[in-house]
């Protein structure tokens, strides 16, 4: 797929070619320079967002039945 900047640059070049003595020629030349500078520019790295606090696992609680089960197992 063709990028929008390439299509715009092509339209500006066509205008400058077909209307070299038009009153807007200087404005279109400036616009063409800006478009070419955008093509040469490197894309900026995306900012990495961090979360507020790290996730923590829920602590396991010992149930009272496990202690009772251990005592019963020792008795038998």
Secondary structure, 3 states (H helix, E strand, C coil): CCCHHHHHHHHHHHHHHHCCCCCCHHHHHHHHHHHHHHHHCCCCCCCCCCCCCCCCCCCCCCCHHHHHHHHHHHHC
